[in-house]
Amino acid sequence: MKKRTQKSQVIERYLVPAALFVLNFCAVHVIYAYSTNSWISLWHLIALTAVLVALTFALALKNSGFLVCSITAYLLILTYWW
């Protein structure tokens, strides 16, 4: 049996659940923006969609740097355009 490394434990215990939590909010945000046409500008919609794709790929790859960057990107977009 392989012993888990400290890095993989951090990814599995903290980063993946946090990314799933943020991905849910991001998906609802994107669906709401597309359905109500309430986005501020076209760049806002492009940024939201890009972050949704980045979060999805980060979860698929389970890369810690990519997970942290994509979570941070969504939080920045959320605070900037709030």
C-alpha positions as CSV (number, residue, x, y, z in Angstrom):
1,M,0.0,0.0,0.0
2,K,1.3,3.4,-1.0
3,K,1.7,6.0,1.7
4,R,0.0,9.3,0.9
5,T,2.2,12.4,0.8
6,Q,1.4,15.5,2.7
7,K,0.8,17.4,-0.6
8,S,-1.9,15.0,-1.8
9,Q,-3.6,15.1,1.6
10,V,-3.8,18.9,1.4
11,I,-5.2,18.7,-2.1
12,E,-7.8,16.0,-1.2
13,R,-8.9,17.4,2.1
14,Y,-8.9,21.1,1.6
15,L,-8.5,22.3,-2.0
16,V,-10.9,19.9,-3.8
17,P,-13.8,20.6,-1.4
18,A,-13.1,24.4,-1.6
19,A,-13.0,24.2,-5.4
20,L,-16.3,22.3,-5.5
21,F,-17.9,24.9,-3.2
22,V,-16.7,27.8,-5.4
23,L,-17.6,25.9,-8.6
24,N,-21.2,25.6,-7.4
25,F,-21.4,29.4,-6.9
26,C,-19.6,30.1,-10.2
27,A,-22.0,27.8,-12.1
28,V,-25.0,29.4,-10.6
29,H,-23.5,32.9,-11.3
30,V,-22.8,32.0,-15.0
31,I,-26.3,30.5,-15.5
32,Y,-27.9,33.6,-13.9
33,A,-25.8,36.0,-16.0
34,Y,-26.7,34.1,-19.3
35,S,-30.4,33.7,-18.5
36,T,-31.2,37.3,-17.3
37,N,-28.7,39.2,-19.4
38,S,-27.7,41.0,-16.2
39,W,-24.0,41.0,-16.8
40,I,-22.2,44.3,-16.8
41,S,-20.2,43.9,-19.9
42,L,-19.2,41.3,-22.4
43,W,-15.9,41.0,-20.7
44,H,-17.6,40.1,-17.4
45,L,-19.4,37.2,-19.1
46,I,-16.2,36.0,-20.8
47,A,-14.3,36.2,-17.5
48,L,-17.0,34.3,-15.6
49,T,-17.2,31.6,-18.3
50,A,-13.4,31.3,-18.4
51,V,-13.2,30.9,-14.6
52,L,-15.9,28.2,-14.7
53,V,-13.9,26.3,-17.3
54,A,-10.7,26.8,-15.3
55,L,-12.3,25.5,-12.1
56,T,-13.6,22.5,-14.0
57,F,-10.2,21.6,-15.4
58,A,-8.5,22.3,-12.1
59,L,-10.7,19.8,-10.4
60,A,-10.2,17.2,-13.2
61,L,-6.4,17.6,-13.0
62,K,-6.2,18.1,-9.2
63,N,-3.2,20.4,-9.5
64,S,-2.8,22.4,-6.4
65,G,-1.4,25.5,-8.1
66,F,-4.2,25.5,-10.7
67,L,-6.8,25.0,-8.0
68,V,-5.6,27.9,-5.9
69,C,-5.3,30.2,-8.9
70,S,-8.8,29.4,-10.3
71,I,-10.4,29.8,-6.8
72,T,-8.6,33.1,-6.4
73,A,-9.6,34.2,-9.9
74,Y,-13.3,33.7,-9.2
75,L,-13.2,35.4,-5.9
76,L,-11.5,38.4,-7.5
77,I,-14.1,38.5,-10.3
78,L,-16.8,38.3,-7.7
79,T,-15.5,41.1,-5.6
80,Y,-14.5,43.3,-8.6
81,W,-17.9,43.2,-10.3
82,W,-20.1,43.0,-7.3
